[in-house]
Amino acid sequence: MANSAYFVGWGTLSLINAGLAQSKGRSGLLWWLVSLFIGPLATLLIVVLPRESFN
């Protein structure tokens, strides 16, 4: 039971990270995949890295 809750939480975090990445002008799909492997560390990277600029 605890294992399934862990995976649901990790999957939810990866979806949140994808949306956050898209809001900062980054690839949601790429950050979703990265989040599946490094989870909360990906959240930190998305927040700390500057926005993508399209100049």
N, CA, C and O atoms as a GROMACS GRO file, in nm:
protein
  220
    1MET      N    1   0.082  -0.119   0.000
    1MET     CA    2   0.000   0.000   0.000
    1MET      C    3   0.087   0.126   0.000
    1MET      O    4   0.059   0.220  -0.074
    2ALA      N    5   0.190   0.128   0.081
    2ALA     CA    6   0.277   0.246   0.089
    2ALA      C    7   0.352   0.268  -0.042
    2ALA      O    8   0.375   0.382  -0.082
    3ASN      N    9   0.391   0.158  -0.109
    3ASN     CA   10   0.461   0.171  -0.236
    3ASN      C   11   0.376   0.239  -0.342
    3ASN      O   12   0.426   0.320  -0.419
    4SER      N   13   0.248   0.206  -0.347
    4SER     CA   14   0.161   0.267  -0.448
    4SER      C   15   0.142   0.415  -0.420
    4SER      O   16   0.134   0.494  -0.514
    5ALA      N   17   0.134   0.454  -0.294
    5ALA     CA   18   0.121   0.596  -0.260
    5ALA      C   19   0.248   0.672  -0.299
    5ALA      O   20   0.240   0.786  -0.344
    6TYR      N   21   0.362   0.609  -0.280
    6TYR     CA   22   0.490   0.670  -0.318
    6TYR      C   23   0.493   0.696  -0.469
    6TYR      O   24   0.531   0.805  -0.512
    7PHE      N   25   0.453   0.598  -0.549
    7PHE     CA   26   0.455   0.613  -0.695
    7PHE      C   27   0.352   0.715  -0.743
    7PHE      O   28   0.378   0.789  -0.838
    8VAL      N   29   0.238   0.720  -0.679
    8VAL     CA   30   0.136   0.820  -0.715
    8VAL      C   31   0.189   0.960  -0.686
    8VAL      O   32   0.173   1.050  -0.768
    9GLY      N   33   0.252   0.978  -0.572
    9GLY     CA   34   0.310   1.108  -0.536
    9GLY      C   35   0.421   1.150  -0.631
    9GLY      O   36   0.428   1.265  -0.673
   10TRP      N   37   0.508   1.055  -0.665
   10TRP     CA   38   0.620   1.083  -0.757
   10TRP      C   39   0.566   1.119  -0.895
   10TRP      O   40   0.616   1.211  -0.959
   11GLY      N   41   0.465   1.047  -0.941
   11GLY     CA   42   0.404   1.076  -1.072
   11GLY      C   43   0.335   1.211  -1.074
   11GLY      O   44   0.342   1.285  -1.172
   12THR      N   45   0.267   1.244  -0.964
   12THR     CA   46   0.201   1.374  -0.954
   12THR      C   47   0.303   1.487  -0.958
   12THR      O   48   0.283   1.588  -1.025
   13LEU      N   49   0.413   1.470  -0.885
   13LEU     CA   50   0.519   1.570  -0.885
   13LEU      C   51   0.576   1.588  -1.026
   13LEU      O   52   0.606   1.700  -1.065
   14SER      N   53   0.592   1.480  -1.100
   14SER     CA   54   0.646   1.492  -1.236
   14SER      C   55   0.551   1.571  -1.327
   14SER      O   56   0.597   1.646  -1.413
   15LEU      N   57   0.421   1.555  -1.308
   15LEU     CA   58   0.325   1.631  -1.388
   15LEU      C   59   0.325   1.779  -1.349
   15LEU      O   60   0.315   1.866  -1.435
   16ILE      N   61   0.337   1.805  -1.220
   16ILE     CA   62   0.346   1.944  -1.173
   16ILE      C   63   0.472   2.009  -1.230
   16ILE      O   64   0.468   2.124  -1.274
   17ASN      N   65   0.583   1.936  -1.230
   17ASN     CA   66   0.708   1.989  -1.285
   17ASN      C   67   0.695   2.018  -1.434
   17ASN      O   68   0.750   2.118  -1.481
   18ALA      N   69   0.625   1.934  -1.507
   18ALA     CA   70   0.606   1.958  -1.650
   18ALA      C   71   0.530   2.087  -1.673
   18ALA      O   72   0.567   2.166  -1.760
   19GLY      N   73   0.426   2.110  -1.597
   19GLY     CA   74   0.349   2.234  -1.609
   19GLY      C   75   0.431   2.355  -1.568
   19GLY      O   76   0.424   2.459  -1.633
   20LEU      N   77   0.508   2.342  -1.463
   20LEU     CA   78   0.594   2.452  -1.418
   20LEU      C   79   0.699   2.484  -1.523
   20LEU      O   80   0.727   2.601  -1.550
   21ALA      N   81   0.758   2.382  -1.582
   21ALA     CA   82   0.858   2.402  -1.687
   21ALA      C   83   0.798   2.473  -1.807
   21ALA      O   84   0.859   2.564  -1.863
   22GLN      N   85   0.679   2.432  -1.848
   22GLN     CA   86   0.613   2.497  -1.961
   22GLN      C   87   0.583   2.643  -1.932
   22GLN      O   88   0.591   2.727  -2.022
   23SER      N   89   0.548   2.674  -1.809
   23SER     CA   90   0.518   2.813  -1.774
   23SER      C   91   0.644   2.900  -1.778
   23SER      O   92   0.635   3.022  -1.787
   24LYS      N   93   0.761   2.836  -1.771
   24LYS     CA   94   0.887   2.909  -1.778
   24LYS      C   95   0.949   2.901  -1.918
   24LYS      O   96   1.064   2.939  -1.936
   25GLY      N   97   0.873   2.852  -2.016
   25GLY     CA   98   0.919   2.849  -2.154
   25GLY      C   99   1.008   2.730  -2.187
   25GLY      O  100   1.083   2.735  -2.284
   26ARG      N  101   1.001   2.626  -2.110
   26ARG     CA  102   1.082   2.506  -2.134
   26ARG      C  103   0.994   2.391  -2.182
   26ARG      O  104   0.871   2.400  -2.179
   27SER      N  105   1.057   2.285  -2.226
   27SER     CA  106   0.985   2.168  -2.276
   27SER      C  107   0.922   2.090  -2.161
   27SER      O  108   0.992   2.037  -2.075
   28GLY      N  109   0.790   2.084  -2.160
   28GLY     CA  110   0.720   2.010  -2.056
   28GLY      C  111   0.749   1.861  -2.063
   28GLY      O  112   0.765   1.796  -1.960
   29LEU      N  113   0.755   1.807  -2.185
   29LEU     CA  114   0.780   1.664  -2.201
   29LEU      C  115   0.920   1.627  -2.150
   29LEU      O  116   0.937   1.527  -2.080
   30LEU      N  117   1.019   1.706  -2.185
   30LEU     CA  118   1.155   1.679  -2.140
   30LEU      C  119   1.165   1.684  -1.988
   30LEU      O  120   1.224   1.595  -1.926
   31TRP      N  121   1.108   1.788  -1.927
   31TRP     CA  122   1.114   1.800  -1.782
   31TRP      C  123   1.028   1.696  -1.712
   31TRP      O  124   1.058   1.659  -1.598
   32TRP      N  125   0.923   1.648  -1.775
   32TRP     CA  126   0.845   1.539  -1.719
   32TRP      C  127   0.931   1.413  -1.709
   32TRP      O  128   0.931   1.344  -1.607
   33LEU      N  129   1.004   1.384  -1.817
   33LEU     CA  130   1.091   1.267  -1.817
   33LEU      C  131   1.203   1.281  -1.714
   33LEU      O  132   1.234   1.186  -1.642
   34VAL      N  133   1.264   1.399  -1.708
   34VAL     CA  134   1.370   1.423  -1.609
   34VAL      C  135   1.313   1.405  -1.468
   34VAL      O  136   1.379   1.346  -1.382
   35SER      N  137   1.194   1.454  -1.446
   35SER     CA  138   1.131   1.446  -1.314
   35SER      C  139   1.103   1.302  -1.272
   35SER      O  140   1.103   1.272  -1.152
   36LEU      N  141   1.078   1.216  -1.368
   36LEU     CA  142   1.055   1.076  -1.333
   36LEU      C  143   1.180   1.014  -1.270
   36LEU      O  144   1.170   0.923  -1.188
   37PHE      N  145   1.297   1.063  -1.308
   37PHE     CA  146   1.422   1.007  -1.256
   37PHE      C  147   1.476   1.080  -1.133
   37PHE      O  148   1.526   1.016  -1.041
   38ILE      N  149   1.467   1.214  -1.132
   38ILE     CA  150   1.529   1.286  -1.021
   38ILE      C  151   1.430   1.362  -0.933
   38ILE      O  152   1.470   1.427  -0.837
   39GLY      N  153   1.303   1.355  -0.965
   39GLY     CA  154   1.195   1.405  -0.880
   39GLY      C  155   1.212   1.545  -0.823
   39GLY      O  156   1.218   1.642  -0.898
   40PRO      N  157   1.221   1.556  -0.690
   40PRO     CA  158   1.227   1.688  -0.625
   40PRO      C  159   1.348   1.771  -0.668
   40PRO      O  160   1.341   1.894  -0.666
   41LEU      N  161   1.456   1.707  -0.706
   41LEU     CA  162   1.572   1.782  -0.755
   41LEU      C  163   1.537   1.855  -0.884
   41LEU      O  164   1.585   1.966  -0.908
   42ALA      N  165   1.454   1.794  -0.968
   42ALA     CA  166   1.409   1.860  -1.091
   42ALA      C  167   1.326   1.983  -1.058
   42ALA      O  168   1.336   2.085  -1.127
   43THR      N  169   1.244   1.975  -0.954
   43THR     CA  170   1.165   2.090  -0.912
   43THR      C  171   1.256   2.206  -0.875
   43THR      O  172   1.233   2.320  -0.915
   44LEU      N  173   1.359   2.176  -0.798
   44LEU     CA  174   1.455   2.278  -0.759
   44LEU      C  175   1.522   2.341  -0.882
   44LEU      O  176   1.536   2.463  -0.890
   45LEU      N  177   1.563   2.258  -0.977
   45LEU     CA  178   1.628   2.309  -1.098
   45LEU      C  179   1.535   2.399  -1.180
   45LEU      O  180   1.577   2.503  -1.230
   46ILE      N  181   1.411   2.358  -1.193
   46ILE     CA  182   1.315   2.437  -1.270
   46ILE      C  183   1.295   2.574  -1.206
   46ILE      O  184   1.288   2.676  -1.275
   47VAL      N  185   1.286   2.576  -1.075
   47VAL     CA  186   1.262   2.701  -1.003
   47VAL      C  187   1.385   2.792  -1.007
   47VAL      O  188   1.372   2.913  -1.023
   48VAL      N  189   1.504   2.735  -0.993
   48VAL     CA  190   1.627   2.814  -0.983
   48VAL      C  191   1.676   2.864  -1.119
   48VAL      O  192   1.726   2.976  -1.130
   49LEU      N  193   1.662   2.782  -1.223
   49LEU     CA  194   1.710   2.822  -1.356
   49LEU      C  195   1.626   2.938  -1.409
   49LEU      O  196   1.505   2.943  -1.388
   50PRO      N  197   1.691   3.032  -1.478
   50PRO     CA  198   1.615   3.146  -1.533
   50PRO      C  199   1.521   3.103  -1.644
   50PRO      O  200   1.535   2.995  -1.702
   51ARG      N  201   1.425   3.189  -1.674
   51ARG     CA  202   1.330   3.162  -1.783
   51ARG      C  203   1.402   3.151  -1.915
   51ARG      O  204   1.505   3.216  -1.935
   52GLU      N  205   1.349   3.070  -2.006
   52GLU     CA  206   1.400   3.063  -2.143
   52GLU      C  207   1.360   3.191  -2.214
   52GLU      O  208   1.243   3.230  -2.210
   53SER      N  209   1.455   3.254  -2.278
   53SER     CA  210   1.420   3.374  -2.355
   53SER      C  211   1.428   3.344  -2.503
   53SER      O  212   1.516   3.271  -2.547
   54PHE      N  213   1.337   3.397  -2.577
   54PHE     CA  214   1.329   3.373  -2.722
   54PHE      C  215   1.362   3.501  -2.797
   54PHE      O  216   1.276   3.555  -2.867
   55ASN      N  217   1.483   3.549  -2.784
   55ASN     CA  218   1.524   3.673  -2.852
   55ASN      C  219   1.570   3.645  -2.991
   55ASN      O  220   1.609   3.737  -3.062
   0.00000   0.00000   0.00000
